[in-house]
Amino acid sequence: MPDDPLSITFAALADPTRRAILSRLAGGEATVNELAAPFDMTLQAVSRHLKVLEHAGLITRSRDGQFRPCRLEVERLEPAVEWIDRHRRIWQNRFDQLDQHLRSLTGPTSSRTTDPTDPTRTT
């Protein structure tokens, strides 16, 4: 597994179960049992997912008596959001340039609508 934080974050986000856990934690703290409830898997399997999320720094676990609630660490998602946004802007710019280029190739006649009853129309 890569050791740079962004790769670790994306690897953690690659699994739909882990994304669902993060979505649940976006609503507030939850125990392992509460997080495991909607999934058809063992507590041990859910715990493994939580360890991946914890390793990525996306969640933290604290002690509250006998409970160990999990908490989403939103700020750890910021580098991934910034990376995605930066690349989205790059590709959006490239698509806009391609669109402009394609429009220049078709010329001004492409903006005219064709009248199916026009006798000068060619098919």
Phi and psi restraints in degrees (range 20) as a CNS / XPLOR table:
assign (resid 1 and name C) (resid 2 and name N)
       (resid 2 and name CA) (resid 2 and name C) 1.0 -60.1 20.0 2
assign (resid 2 and name N) (resid 2 and name CA)
       (resid 2 and name C) (resid 3 and name N) 1.0 158.8 20.0 2
assign (resid 2 and name C) (resid 3 and name N)
       (resid 3 and name CA) (resid 3 and name C) 1.0 -112.8 20.0 2
assign (resid 3 and name N) (resid 3 and name CA)
       (resid 3 and name C) (resid 4 and name N) 1.0 3.7 20.0 2
assign (resid 3 and name C) (resid 4 and name N)
       (resid 4 and name CA) (resid 4 and name C) 1.0 -84.5 20.0 2
assign (resid 4 and name N) (resid 4 and name CA)
       (resid 4 and name C) (resid 5 and name N) 1.0 144.2 20.0 2
assign (resid 4 and name C) (resid 5 and name N)
       (resid 5 and name CA) (resid 5 and name C) 1.0 -57.0 20.0 2
assign (resid 5 and name N) (resid 5 and name CA)
       (resid 5 and name C) (resid 6 and name N) 1.0 -38.3 20.0 2
assign (resid 5 and name C) (resid 6 and name N)
       (resid 6 and name CA) (resid 6 and name C) 1.0 -66.2 20.0 2
assign (resid 6 and name N) (resid 6 and name CA)
       (resid 6 and name C) (resid 7 and name N) 1.0 -42.2 20.0 2
assign (resid 6 and name C) (resid 7 and name N)
       (resid 7 and name CA) (resid 7 and name C) 1.0 -64.5 20.0 2
assign (resid 7 and name N) (resid 7 and name CA)
       (resid 7 and name C) (resid 8 and name N) 1.0 -39.7 20.0 2
assign (resid 7 and name C) (resid 8 and name N)
       (resid 8 and name CA) (resid 8 and name C) 1.0 -64.5 20.0 2
assign (resid 8 and name N) (resid 8 and name CA)
       (resid 8 and name C) (resid 9 and name N) 1.0 -40.8 20.0 2
assign (resid 8 and name C) (resid 9 and name N)
       (resid 9 and name CA) (resid 9 and name C) 1.0 -63.3 20.0 2
assign (resid 9 and name N) (resid 9 and name CA)
       (resid 9 and name C) (resid 10 and name N) 1.0 -48.3 20.0 2
assign (resid 9 and name C) (resid 10 and name N)
       (resid 10 and name CA) (resid 10 and name C) 1.0 -64.8 20.0 2
assign (resid 10 and name N) (resid 10 and name CA)
       (resid 10 and name C) (resid 11 and name N) 1.0 -36.6 20.0 2
assign (resid 10 and name C) (resid 11 and name N)
       (resid 11 and name CA) (resid 11 and name C) 1.0 -63.1 20.0 2
assign (resid 11 and name N) (resid 11 and name CA)
       (resid 11 and name C) (resid 12 and name N) 1.0 -41.0 20.0 2
assign (resid 11 and name C) (resid 12 and name N)
       (resid 12 and name CA) (resid 12 and name C) 1.0 -66.0 20.0 2
assign (resid 12 and name N) (resid 12 and name CA)
       (resid 12 and name C) (resid 13 and name N) 1.0 -37.6 20.0 2
assign (resid 12 and name C) (resid 13 and name N)
       (resid 13 and name CA) (resid 13 and name C) 1.0 -77.8 20.0 2
assign (resid 13 and name N) (resid 13 and name CA)
       (resid 13 and name C) (resid 14 and name N) 1.0 -10.5 20.0 2
assign (resid 13 and name C) (resid 14 and name N)
       (resid 14 and name CA) (resid 14 and name C) 1.0 -69.0 20.0 2
assign (resid 14 and name N) (resid 14 and name CA)
       (resid 14 and name C) (resid 15 and name N) 1.0 -20.4 20.0 2
assign (resid 14 and name C) (resid 15 and name N)
       (resid 15 and name CA) (resid 15 and name C) 1.0 -97.0 20.0 2
assign (resid 15 and name N) (resid 15 and name CA)
       (resid 15 and name C) (resid 16 and name N) 1.0 129.7 20.0 2
assign (resid 15 and name C) (resid 16 and name N)
       (resid 16 and name CA) (resid 16 and name C) 1.0 -63.7 20.0 2
assign (resid 16 and name N) (resid 16 and name CA)
       (resid 16 and name C) (resid 17 and name N) 1.0 -31.9 20.0 2
assign (resid 16 and name C) (resid 17 and name N)
       (resid 17 and name CA) (resid 17 and name C) 1.0 -65.5 20.0 2
assign (resid 17 and name N) (resid 17 and name CA)
       (resid 17 and name C) (resid 18 and name N) 1.0 -42.9 20.0 2
assign (resid 17 and name C) (resid 18 and name N)
       (resid 18 and name CA) (resid 18 and name C) 1.0 -66.9 20.0 2
assign (resid 18 and name N) (resid 18 and name CA)
       (resid 18 and name C) (resid 19 and name N) 1.0 -37.0 20.0 2
assign (resid 18 and name C) (resid 19 and name N)
       (resid 19 and name CA) (resid 19 and name C) 1.0 -64.9 20.0 2
assign (resid 19 and name N) (resid 19 and name CA)
       (resid 19 and name C) (resid 20 and name N) 1.0 -38.4 20.0 2
assign (resid 19 and name C) (resid 20 and name N)
       (resid 20 and name CA) (resid 20 and name C) 1.0 -65.2 20.0 2
assign (resid 20 and name N) (resid 20 and name CA)
       (resid 20 and name C) (resid 21 and name N) 1.0 -39.2 20.0 2
assign (resid 20 and name C) (resid 21 and name N)
       (resid 21 and name CA) (resid 21 and name C) 1.0 -62.9 20.0 2
assign (resid 21 and name N) (resid 21 and name CA)
       (resid 21 and name C) (resid 22 and name N) 1.0 -44.5 20.0 2
assign (resid 21 and name C) (resid 22 and name N)
       (resid 22 and name CA) (resid 22 and name C) 1.0 -62.8 20.0 2
assign (resid 22 and name N) (resid 22 and name CA)
       (resid 22 and name C) (resid 23 and name N) 1.0 -39.3 20.0 2
assign (resid 22 and name C) (resid 23 and name N)
       (resid 23 and name CA) (resid 23 and name C) 1.0 -61.6 20.0 2
assign (resid 23 and name N) (resid 23 and name CA)
       (resid 23 and name C) (resid 24 and name N) 1.0 -42.1 20.0 2
assign (resid 23 and name C) (resid 24 and name N)
       (resid 24 and name CA) (resid 24 and name C) 1.0 -63.4 20.0 2
assign (resid 24 and name N) (resid 24 and name CA)
       (resid 24 and name C) (resid 25 and name N) 1.0 -42.2 20.0 2
assign (resid 24 and name C) (resid 25 and name N)
       (resid 25 and name CA) (resid 25 and name C) 1.0 -71.1 20.0 2
assign (resid 25 and name N) (resid 25 and name CA)
       (resid 25 and name C) (resid 26 and name N) 1.0 -18.4 20.0 2
assign (resid 25 and name C) (resid 26 and name N)
       (resid 26 and name CA) (resid 26 and name C) 1.0 -63.3 20.0 2
assign (resid 26 and name N) (resid 26 and name CA)
       (resid 26 and name C) (resid 27 and name N) 1.0 -22.6 20.0 2
assign (resid 26 and name C) (resid 27 and name N)
       (resid 27 and name CA) (resid 27 and name C) 1.0 -87.6 20.0 2
assign (resid 27 and name N) (resid 27 and name CA)
       (resid 27 and name C) (resid 28 and name N) 1.0 -5.0 20.0 2
assign (resid 27 and name C) (resid 28 and name N)
       (resid 28 and name CA) (resid 28 and name C) 1.0 135.2 20.0 2
assign (resid 28 and name N) (resid 28 and name CA)
       (resid 28 and name C) (resid 29 and name N) 1.0 171.7 20.0 2
assign (resid 28 and name C) (resid 29 and name N)
       (resid 29 and name CA) (resid 29 and name C) 1.0 -58.5 20.0 2
assign (resid 29 and name N) (resid 29 and name CA)
       (resid 29 and name C) (resid 30 and name N) 1.0 154.2 20.0 2
assign (resid 29 and name C) (resid 30 and name N)
       (resid 30 and name CA) (resid 30 and name C) 1.0 -154.9 20.0 2
assign (resid 30 and name N) (resid 30 and name CA)
       (resid 30 and name C) (resid 31 and name N) 1.0 151.9 20.0 2
assign (resid 30 and name C) (resid 31 and name N)
       (resid 31 and name CA) (resid 31 and name C) 1.0 -83.8 20.0 2
assign (resid 31 and name N) (resid 31 and name CA)
       (resid 31 and name C) (resid 32 and name N) 1.0 168.4 20.0 2
assign (resid 31 and name C) (resid 32 and name N)
       (resid 32 and name CA) (resid 32 and name C) 1.0 -59.8 20.0 2
assign (resid 32 and name N) (resid 32 and name CA)
       (resid 32 and name C) (resid 33 and name N) 1.0 -42.4 20.0 2
assign (resid 32 and name C) (resid 33 and name N)
       (resid 33 and name CA) (resid 33 and name C) 1.0 -61.5 20.0 2
assign (resid 33 and name N) (resid 33 and name CA)
       (resid 33 and name C) (resid 34 and name N) 1.0 -41.8 20.0 2
assign (resid 33 and name C) (resid 34 and name N)
       (resid 34 and name CA) (resid 34 and name C) 1.0 -65.6 20.0 2
assign (resid 34 and name N) (resid 34 and name CA)
       (resid 34 and name C) (resid 35 and name N) 1.0 -39.1 20.0 2
assign (resid 34 and name C) (resid 35 and name N)
       (resid 35 and name CA) (resid 35 and name C) 1.0 -69.8 20.0 2
assign (resid 35 and name N) (resid 35 and name CA)
       (resid 35 and name C) (resid 36 and name N) 1.0 -33.3 20.0 2
assign (resid 35 and name C) (resid 36 and name N)
       (resid 36 and name CA) (resid 36 and name C) 1.0 -77.4 20.0 2
assign (resid 36 and name N) (resid 36 and name CA)
       (resid 36 and name C) (resid 37 and name N) 1.0 -22.9 20.0 2
assign (resid 36 and name C) (resid 37 and name N)
       (resid 37 and name CA) (resid 37 and name C) 1.0 -50.7 20.0 2
assign (resid 37 and name N) (resid 37 and name CA)
       (resid 37 and name C) (resid 38 and name N) 1.0 -47.1 20.0 2
assign (resid 37 and name C) (resid 38 and name N)
       (resid 38 and name CA) (resid 38 and name C) 1.0 -77.2 20.0 2
assign (resid 38 and name N) (resid 38 and name CA)
       (resid 38 and name C) (resid 39 and name N) 1.0 -5.9 20.0 2
assign (resid 38 and name C) (resid 39 and name N)
       (resid 39 and name CA) (resid 39 and name C) 1.0 -102.7 20.0 2
assign (resid 39 and name N) (resid 39 and name CA)
       (resid 39 and name C) (resid 40 and name N) 1.0 144.9 20.0 2
assign (resid 39 and name C) (resid 40 and name N)
       (resid 40 and name CA) (resid 40 and name C) 1.0 -93.1 20.0 2
assign (resid 40 and name N) (resid 40 and name CA)
       (resid 40 and name C) (resid 41 and name N) 1.0 67.7 20.0 2
assign (resid 40 and name C) (resid 41 and name N)
       (resid 41 and name CA) (resid 41 and name C) 1.0 -151.9 20.0 2
assign (resid 41 and name N) (resid 41 and name CA)
       (resid 41 and name C) (resid 42 and name N) 1.0 165.6 20.0 2
assign (resid 41 and name C) (resid 42 and name N)
       (resid 42 and name CA) (resid 42 and name C) 1.0 -73.2 20.0 2
assign (resid 42 and name N) (resid 42 and name CA)
       (resid 42 and name C) (resid 43 and name N) 1.0 160.7 20.0 2
assign (resid 42 and name C) (resid 43 and name N)
       (resid 43 and name CA) (resid 43 and name C) 1.0 -61.1 20.0 2
assign (resid 43 and name N) (resid 43 and name CA)
       (resid 43 and name C) (resid 44 and name N) 1.0 -34.2 20.0 2
assign (resid 43 and name C) (resid 44 and name N)
       (resid 44 and name CA) (resid 44 and name C) 1.0 -62.9 20.0 2
assign (resid 44 and name N) (resid 44 and name CA)
       (resid 44 and name C) (resid 45 and name N) 1.0 -40.8 20.0 2
assign (resid 44 and name C) (resid 45 and name N)
       (resid 45 and name CA) (resid 45 and name C) 1.0 -66.3 20.0 2
assign (resid 45 and name N) (resid 45 and name CA)
       (resid 45 and name C) (resid 46 and name N) 1.0 -43.0 20.0 2
assign (resid 45 and name C) (resid 46 and name N)
       (resid 46 and name CA) (resid 46 and name C) 1.0 -62.9 20.0 2
assign (resid 46 and name N) (resid 46 and name CA)
       (resid 46 and name C) (resid 47 and name N) 1.0 -40.9 20.0 2
assign (resid 46 and name C) (resid 47 and name N)
       (resid 47 and name CA) (resid 47 and name C) 1.0 -61.0 20.0 2
assign (resid 47 and name N) (resid 47 and name CA)
       (resid 47 and name C) (resid 48 and name N) 1.0 -37.5 20.0 2
assign (resid 47 and name C) (resid 48 and name N)
       (resid 48 and name CA) (resid 48 and name C) 1.0 -63.3 20.0 2
assign (resid 48 and name N) (resid 48 and name CA)
       (resid 48 and name C) (resid 49 and name N) 1.0 -41.8 20.0 2
assign (resid 48 and name C) (resid 49 and name N)
       (resid 49 and name CA) (resid 49 and name C) 1.0 -61.3 20.0 2
assign (resid 49 and name N) (resid 49 and name CA)
       (resid 49 and name C) (resid 50 and name N) 1.0 -41.8 20.0 2
assign (resid 49 and name C) (resid 50 and name N)
       (resid 50 and name CA) (resid 50 and name C) 1.0 -64.4 20.0 2
assign (resid 50 and name N) (resid 50 and name CA)
       (resid 50 and name C) (resid 51 and name N) 1.0 -35.9 20.0 2
assign (resid 50 and name C) (resid 51 and name N)
       (resid 51 and name CA) (resid 51 and name C) 1.0 -64.5 20.0 2
assign (resid 51 and name N) (resid 51 and name CA)
       (resid 51 and name C) (resid 52 and name N) 1.0 -38.7 20.0 2
assign (resid 51 and name C) (resid 52 and name N)
       (resid 52 and name CA) (resid 52 and name C) 1.0 -63.9 20.0 2
assign (resid 52 and name N) (resid 52 and name CA)
       (resid 52 and name C) (resid 53 and name N) 1.0 -45.1 20.0 2
assign (resid 52 and name C) (resid 53 and name N)
       (resid 53 and name CA) (resid 53 and name C) 1.0 -64.7 20.0 2
assign (resid 53 and name N) (resid 53 and name CA)
       (resid 53 and name C) (resid 54 and name N) 1.0 -38.3 20.0 2
assign (resid 53 and name C) (resid 54 and name N)
       (resid 54 and name CA) (resid 54 and name C) 1.0 -67.9 20.0 2
assign (resid 54 and name N) (resid 54 and name CA)
       (resid 54 and name C) (resid 55 and name N) 1.0 -42.0 20.0 2
assign (resid 54 and name C) (resid 55 and name N)
       (resid 55 and name CA) (resid 55 and name C) 1.0 -59.7 20.0 2
assign (resid 55 and name N) (resid 55 and name CA)
       (resid 55 and name C) (resid 56 and name N) 1.0 -37.0 20.0 2
assign (resid 55 and name C) (resid 56 and name N)
       (resid 56 and name CA) (resid 56 and name C) 1.0 -76.3 20.0 2
assign (resid 56 and name N) (resid 56 and name CA)
       (resid 56 and name C) (resid 57 and name N) 1.0 -9.0 20.0 2
assign (resid 56 and name C) (resid 57 and name N)
       (resid 57 and name CA) (resid 57 and name C) 1.0 79.9 20.0 2
assign (resid 57 and name N) (resid 57 and name CA)
       (resid 57 and name C) (resid 58 and name N) 1.0 11.2 20.0 2
assign (resid 57 and name C) (resid 58 and name N)
       (resid 58 and name CA) (resid 58 and name C) 1.0 -80.9 20.0 2
assign (resid 58 and name N) (resid 58 and name CA)
       (resid 58 and name C) (resid 59 and name N) 1.0 -21.0 20.0 2
assign (resid 58 and name C) (resid 59 and name N)
       (resid 59 and name CA) (resid 59 and name C) 1.0 -136.2 20.0 2
assign (resid 59 and name N) (resid 59 and name CA)
       (resid 59 and name C) (resid 60 and name N) 1.0 159.3 20.0 2
assign (resid 59 and name C) (resid 60 and name N)
       (resid 60 and name CA) (resid 60 and name C) 1.0 -129.5 20.0 2
assign (resid 60 and name N) (resid 60 and name CA)
       (resid 60 and name C) (resid 61 and name N) 1.0 154.4 20.0 2
assign (resid 60 and name C) (resid 61 and name N)
       (resid 61 and name CA) (resid 61 and name C) 1.0 -120.4 20.0 2
assign (resid 61 and name N) (resid 61 and name CA)
       (resid 61 and name C) (resid 62 and name N) 1.0 137.7 20.0 2
assign (resid 61 and name C) (resid 62 and name N)
       (resid 62 and name CA) (resid 62 and name C) 1.0 -121.9 20.0 2
assign (resid 62 and name N) (resid 62 and name CA)
       (resid 62 and name C) (resid 63 and name N) 1.0 172.6 20.0 2
assign (resid 62 and name C) (resid 63 and name N)
       (resid 63 and name CA) (resid 63 and name C) 1.0 -107.4 20.0 2
assign (resid 63 and name N) (resid 63 and name CA)
       (resid 63 and name C) (resid 64 and name N) 1.0 129.4 20.0 2
assign (resid 63 and name C) (resid 64 and name N)
       (resid 64 and name CA) (resid 64 and name C) 1.0 -134.9 20.0 2
assign (resid 64 and name N) (resid 64 and name CA)
       (resid 64 and name C) (resid 65 and name N) 1.0 84.8 20.0 2
assign (resid 64 and name C) (resid 65 and name N)
       (resid 65 and name CA) (resid 65 and name C) 1.0 67.4 20.0 2
assign (resid 65 and name N) (resid 65 and name CA)
       (resid 65 and name C) (resid 66 and name N) 1.0 -123.2 20.0 2
assign (resid 65 and name C) (resid 66 and name N)
       (resid 66 and name CA) (resid 66 and name C) 1.0 -88.2 20.0 2
assign (resid 66 and name N) (resid 66 and name CA)
       (resid 66 and name C) (resid 67 and name N) 1.0 -6.6 20.0 2
assign (resid 66 and name C) (resid 67 and name N)
       (resid 67 and name CA) (resid 67 and name C) 1.0 -94.8 20.0 2
assign (resid 67 and name N) (resid 67 and name CA)
       (resid 67 and name C) (resid 68 and name N) 1.0 149.7 20.0 2
assign (resid 67 and name C) (resid 68 and name N)
       (resid 68 and name CA) (resid 68 and name C) 1.0 -124.5 20.0 2
assign (resid 68 and name N) (resid 68 and name CA)
       (resid 68 and name C) (resid 69 and name N) 1.0 79.8 20.0 2
assign (resid 68 and name C) (resid 69 and name N)
       (resid 69 and name CA) (resid 69 and name C) 1.0 -66.8 20.0 2
assign (resid 69 and name N) (resid 69 and name CA)
       (resid 69 and name C) (resid 70 and name N) 1.0 146.7 20.0 2
assign (resid 69 and name C) (resid 70 and name N)
       (resid 70 and name CA) (resid 70 and name C) 1.0 -101.1 20.0 2
assign (resid 70 and name N) (resid 70 and name CA)
       (resid 70 and name C) (resid 71 and name N) 1.0 146.4 20.0 2
assign (resid 70 and name C) (resid 71 and name N)
       (resid 71 and name CA) (resid 71 and name C) 1.0 -134.9 20.0 2
assign (resid 71 and name N) (resid 71 and name CA)
       (resid 71 and name C) (resid 72 and name N) 1.0 137.1 20.0 2
assign (resid 71 and name C) (resid 72 and name N)
       (resid 72 and name CA) (resid 72 and name C) 1.0 -73.4 20.0 2
assign (resid 72 and name N) (resid 72 and name CA)
       (resid 72 and name C) (resid 73 and name N) 1.0 135.5 20.0 2
assign (resid 72 and name C) (resid 73 and name N)
       (resid 73 and name CA) (resid 73 and name C) 1.0 -107.6 20.0 2
assign (resid 73 and name N) (resid 73 and name CA)
       (resid 73 and name C) (resid 74 and name N) 1.0 85.0 20.0 2
assign (resid 73 and name C) (resid 74 and name N)
       (resid 74 and name CA) (resid 74 and name C) 1.0 -58.1 20.0 2
assign (resid 74 and name N) (resid 74 and name CA)
       (resid 74 and name C) (resid 75 and name N) 1.0 -39.0 20.0 2
assign (resid 74 and name C) (resid 75 and name N)
       (resid 75 and name CA) (resid 75 and name C) 1.0 -61.1 20.0 2
assign (resid 75 and name N) (resid 75 and name CA)
       (resid 75 and name C) (resid 76 and name N) 1.0 -23.1 20.0 2
assign (resid 75 and name C) (resid 76 and name N)
       (resid 76 and name CA) (resid 76 and name C) 1.0 -74.0 20.0 2
assign (resid 76 and name N) (resid 76 and name CA)
       (resid 76 and name C) (resid 77 and name N) 1.0 -13.6 20.0 2
assign (resid 76 and name C) (resid 77 and name N)
       (resid 77 and name CA) (resid 77 and name C) 1.0 -84.2 20.0 2
assign (resid 77 and name N) (resid 77 and name CA)
       (resid 77 and name C) (resid 78 and name N) 1.0 -17.7 20.0 2
assign (resid 77 and name C) (resid 78 and name N)
       (resid 78 and name CA) (resid 78 and name C) 1.0 -55.4 20.0 2
assign (resid 78 and name N) (resid 78 and name CA)
       (resid 78 and name C) (resid 79 and name N) 1.0 -46.0 20.0 2
assign (resid 78 and name C) (resid 79 and name N)
       (resid 79 and name CA) (resid 79 and name C) 1.0 -59.5 20.0 2
assign (resid 79 and name N) (resid 79 and name CA)
       (resid 79 and name C) (resid 80 and name N) 1.0 -37.3 20.0 2
assign (resid 79 and name C) (resid 80 and name N)
       (resid 80 and name CA) (resid 80 and name C) 1.0 -68.2 20.0 2
assign (resid 80 and name N) (resid 80 and name CA)
       (resid 80 and name C) (resid 81 and name N) 1.0 -42.5 20.0 2
assign (resid 80 and name C) (resid 81 and name N)
       (resid 81 and name CA) (resid 81 and name C) 1.0 -62.5 20.0 2
assign (resid 81 and name N) (resid 81 and name CA)
       (resid 81 and name C) (resid 82 and name N) 1.0 -43.4 20.0 2
assign (resid 81 and name C) (resid 82 and name N)
       (resid 82 and name CA) (resid 82 and name C) 1.0 -64.0 20.0 2
assign (resid 82 and name N) (resid 82 and name CA)
       (resid 82 and name C) (resid 83 and name N) 1.0 -41.4 20.0 2
assign (resid 82 and name C) (resid 83 and name N)
       (resid 83 and name CA) (resid 83 and name C) 1.0 -62.6 20.0 2
assign (resid 83 and name N) (resid 83 and name CA)
       (resid 83 and name C) (resid 84 and name N) 1.0 -46.6 20.0 2
assign (resid 83 and name C) (resid 84 and name N)
       (resid 84 and name CA) (resid 84 and name C) 1.0 -62.3 20.0 2
assign (resid 84 and name N) (resid 84 and name CA)
       (resid 84 and name C) (resid 85 and name N) 1.0 -45.3 20.0 2
assign (resid 84 and name C) (resid 85 and name N)
       (resid 85 and name CA) (resid 85 and name C) 1.0 -63.6 20.0 2
assign (resid 85 and name N) (resid 85 and name CA)
       (resid 85 and name C) (resid 86 and name N) 1.0 -43.0 20.0 2
assign (resid 85 and name C) (resid 86 and name N)
       (resid 86 and name CA) (resid 86 and name C) 1.0 -60.4 20.0 2
assign (resid 86 and name N) (resid 86 and name CA)
       (resid 86 and name C) (resid 87 and name N) 1.0 -44.5 20.0 2
assign (resid 86 and name C) (resid 87 and name N)
       (resid 87 and name CA) (resid 87 and name C) 1.0 -73.1 20.0 2
assign (resid 87 and name N) (resid 87 and name CA)
       (resid 87 and name C) (resid 88 and name N) 1.0 -31.4 20.0 2
assign (resid 87 and name C) (resid 88 and name N)
       (resid 88 and name CA) (resid 88 and name C) 1.0 -63.0 20.0 2
assign (resid 88 and name N) (resid 88 and name CA)
       (resid 88 and name C) (resid 89 and name N) 1.0 -43.5 20.0 2
assign (resid 88 and name C) (resid 89 and name N)
       (resid 89 and name CA) (resid 89 and name C) 1.0 -63.7 20.0 2
assign (resid 89 and name N) (resid 89 and name CA)
       (resid 89 and name C) (resid 90 and name N) 1.0 -40.9 20.0 2
assign (resid 89 and name C) (resid 90 and name N)
       (resid 90 and name CA) (resid 90 and name C) 1.0 -60.2 20.0 2
assign (resid 90 and name N) (resid 90 and name CA)
       (resid 90 and name C) (resid 91 and name N) 1.0 -49.7 20.0 2
assign (resid 90 and name C) (resid 91 and name N)
       (resid 91 and name CA) (resid 91 and name C) 1.0 -69.9 20.0 2
assign (resid 91 and name N) (resid 91 and name CA)
       (resid 91 and name C) (resid 92 and name N) 1.0 -34.9 20.0 2
assign (resid 91 and name C) (resid 92 and name N)
       (resid 92 and name CA) (resid 92 and name C) 1.0 -62.3 20.0 2
assign (resid 92 and name N) (resid 92 and name CA)
       (resid 92 and name C) (resid 93 and name N) 1.0 -41.8 20.0 2
assign (resid 92 and name C) (resid 93 and name N)
       (resid 93 and name CA) (resid 93 and name C) 1.0 -62.2 20.0 2
assign (resid 93 and name N) (resid 93 and name CA)
       (resid 93 and name C) (resid 94 and name N) 1.0 -42.8 20.0 2
assign (resid 93 and name C) (resid 94 and name N)
       (resid 94 and name CA) (resid 94 and name C) 1.0 -64.8 20.0 2
assign (resid 94 and name N) (resid 94 and name CA)
       (resid 94 and name C) (resid 95 and name N) 1.0 -41.0 20.0 2
assign (resid 94 and name C) (resid 95 and name N)
       (resid 95 and name CA) (resid 95 and name C) 1.0 -66.1 20.0 2
assign (resid 95 and name N) (resid 95 and name CA)
       (resid 95 and name C) (resid 96 and name N) 1.0 -38.6 20.0 2
assign (resid 95 and name C) (resid 96 and name N)
       (resid 96 and name CA) (resid 96 and name C) 1.0 -62.5 20.0 2
assign (resid 96 and name N) (resid 96 and name CA)
       (resid 96 and name C) (resid 97 and name N) 1.0 -42.4 20.0 2
assign (resid 96 and name C) (resid 97 and name N)
       (resid 97 and name CA) (resid 97 and name C) 1.0 -64.4 20.0 2
assign (resid 97 and name N) (resid 97 and name CA)
       (resid 97 and name C) (resid 98 and name N) 1.0 -41.1 20.0 2
assign (resid 97 and name C) (resid 98 and name N)
       (resid 98 and name CA) (resid 98 and name C) 1.0 -63.4 20.0 2
assign (resid 98 and name N) (resid 98 and name CA)
       (resid 98 and name C) (resid 99 and name N) 1.0 -42.5 20.0 2
assign (resid 98 and name C) (resid 99 and name N)
       (resid 99 and name CA) (resid 99 and name C) 1.0 -60.0 20.0 2
assign (resid 99 and name N) (resid 99 and name CA)
       (resid 99 and name C) (resid 100 and name N) 1.0 -44.6 20.0 2
assign (resid 99 and name C) (resid 100 and name N)
       (resid 100 and name CA) (resid 100 and name C) 1.0 -62.6 20.0 2
assign (resid 100 and name N) (resid 100 and name CA)
       (resid 100 and name C) (resid 101 and name N) 1.0 -41.6 20.0 2
assign (resid 100 and name C) (resid 101 and name N)
       (resid 101 and name CA) (resid 101 and name C) 1.0 -64.1 20.0 2
assign (resid 101 and name N) (resid 101 and name CA)
       (resid 101 and name C) (resid 102 and name N) 1.0 -44.6 20.0 2
assign (resid 101 and name C) (resid 102 and name N)
       (resid 102 and name CA) (resid 102 and name C) 1.0 -64.1 20.0 2
assign (resid 102 and name N) (resid 102 and name CA)
       (resid 102 and name C) (resid 103 and name N) 1.0 -37.8 20.0 2
assign (resid 102 and name C) (resid 103 and name N)
       (resid 103 and name CA) (resid 103 and name C) 1.0 -65.6 20.0 2
assign (resid 103 and name N) (resid 103 and name CA)
       (resid 103 and name C) (resid 104 and name N) 1.0 -37.2 20.0 2
assign (resid 103 and name C) (resid 104 and name N)
       (resid 104 and name CA) (resid 104 and name C) 1.0 -68.9 20.0 2
assign (resid 104 and name N) (resid 104 and name CA)
       (resid 104 and name C) (resid 105 and name N) 1.0 -29.0 20.0 2
assign (resid 104 and name C) (resid 105 and name N)
       (resid 105 and name CA) (resid 105 and name C) 1.0 -72.5 20.0 2
assign (resid 105 and name N) (resid 105 and name CA)
       (resid 105 and name C) (resid 106 and name N) 1.0 -34.6 20.0 2
assign (resid 105 and name C) (resid 106 and name N)
       (resid 106 and name CA) (resid 106 and name C) 1.0 -81.3 20.0 2
assign (resid 106 and name N) (resid 106 and name CA)
       (resid 106 and name C) (resid 107 and name N) 1.0 -17.9 20.0 2
assign (resid 106 and name C) (resid 107 and name N)
       (resid 107 and name CA) (resid 107 and name C) 1.0 75.1 20.0 2
assign (resid 107 and name N) (resid 107 and name CA)
       (resid 107 and name C) (resid 108 and name N) 1.0 179.6 20.0 2
assign (resid 107 and name C) (resid 108 and name N)
       (resid 108 and name CA) (resid 108 and name C) 1.0 -71.3 20.0 2
assign (resid 108 and name N) (resid 108 and name CA)
       (resid 108 and name C) (resid 109 and name N) 1.0 -20.2 20.0 2
assign (resid 108 and name C) (resid 109 and name N)
       (resid 109 and name CA) (resid 109 and name C) 1.0 -70.4 20.0 2
assign (resid 109 and name N) (resid 109 and name CA)
       (resid 109 and name C) (resid 110 and name N) 1.0 -19.4 20.0 2
assign (resid 109 and name C) (resid 110 and name N)
       (resid 110 and name CA) (resid 110 and name C) 1.0 -69.1 20.0 2
assign (resid 110 and name N) (resid 110 and name CA)
       (resid 110 and name C) (resid 111 and name N) 1.0 -17.0 20.0 2
assign (resid 110 and name C) (resid 111 and name N)
       (resid 111 and name CA) (resid 111 and name C) 1.0 -83.6 20.0 2
assign (resid 111 and name N) (resid 111 and name CA)
       (resid 111 and name C) (resid 112 and name N) 1.0 -12.2 20.0 2
assign (resid 111 and name C) (resid 112 and name N)
       (resid 112 and name CA) (resid 112 and name C) 1.0 -75.1 20.0 2
assign (resid 112 and name N) (resid 112 and name CA)
       (resid 112 and name C) (resid 113 and name N) 1.0 143.1 20.0 2
assign (resid 112 and name C) (resid 113 and name N)
       (resid 113 and name CA) (resid 113 and name C) 1.0 -90.4 20.0 2
assign (resid 113 and name N) (resid 113 and name CA)
       (resid 113 and name C) (resid 114 and name N) 1.0 148.5 20.0 2
assign (resid 113 and name C) (resid 114 and name N)
       (resid 114 and name CA) (resid 114 and name C) 1.0 -99.1 20.0 2
assign (resid 114 and name N) (resid 114 and name CA)
       (resid 114 and name C) (resid 115 and name N) 1.0 133.2 20.0 2
assign (resid 114 and name C) (resid 115 and name N)
       (resid 115 and name CA) (resid 115 and name C) 1.0 -95.0 20.0 2
assign (resid 115 and name N) (resid 115 and name CA)
       (resid 115 and name C) (resid 116 and name N) 1.0 116.4 20.0 2
assign (resid 115 and name C) (resid 116 and name N)
       (resid 116 and name CA) (resid 116 and name C) 1.0 -63.1 20.0 2
assign (resid 116 and name N) (resid 116 and name CA)
       (resid 116 and name C) (resid 117 and name N) 1.0 -17.5 20.0 2
assign (resid 116 and name C) (resid 117 and name N)
       (resid 117 and name CA) (resid 117 and name C) 1.0 -92.9 20.0 2
assign (resid 117 and name N) (resid 117 and name CA)
       (resid 117 and name C) (resid 118 and name N) 1.0 -2.3 20.0 2
assign (resid 117 and name C) (resid 118 and name N)
       (resid 118 and name CA) (resid 118 and name C) 1.0 -68.7 20.0 2
assign (resid 118 and name N) (resid 118 and name CA)
       (resid 118 and name C) (resid 119 and name N) 1.0 119.6 20.0 2
assign (resid 118 and name C) (resid 119 and name N)
       (resid 119 and name CA) (resid 119 and name C) 1.0 -69.5 20.0 2
assign (resid 119 and name N) (resid 119 and name CA)
       (resid 119 and name C) (resid 120 and name N) 1.0 -18.2 20.0 2
assign (resid 119 and name C) (resid 120 and name N)
       (resid 120 and name CA) (resid 120 and name C) 1.0 -89.2 20.0 2
assign (resid 120 and name N) (resid 120 and name CA)
       (resid 120 and name C) (resid 121 and name N) 1.0 -3.6 20.0 2
assign (resid 120 and name C) (resid 121 and name N)
       (resid 121 and name CA) (resid 121 and name C) 1.0 -68.6 20.0 2
assign (resid 121 and name N) (resid 121 and name CA)
       (resid 121 and name C) (resid 122 and name N) 1.0 137.0 20.0 2
assign (resid 121 and name C) (resid 122 and name N)
       (resid 122 and name CA) (resid 122 and name C) 1.0 -103.5 20.0 2
assign (resid 122 and name N) (resid 122 and name CA)
       (resid 122 and name C) (resid 123 and name N) 1.0 144.2 20.0 2
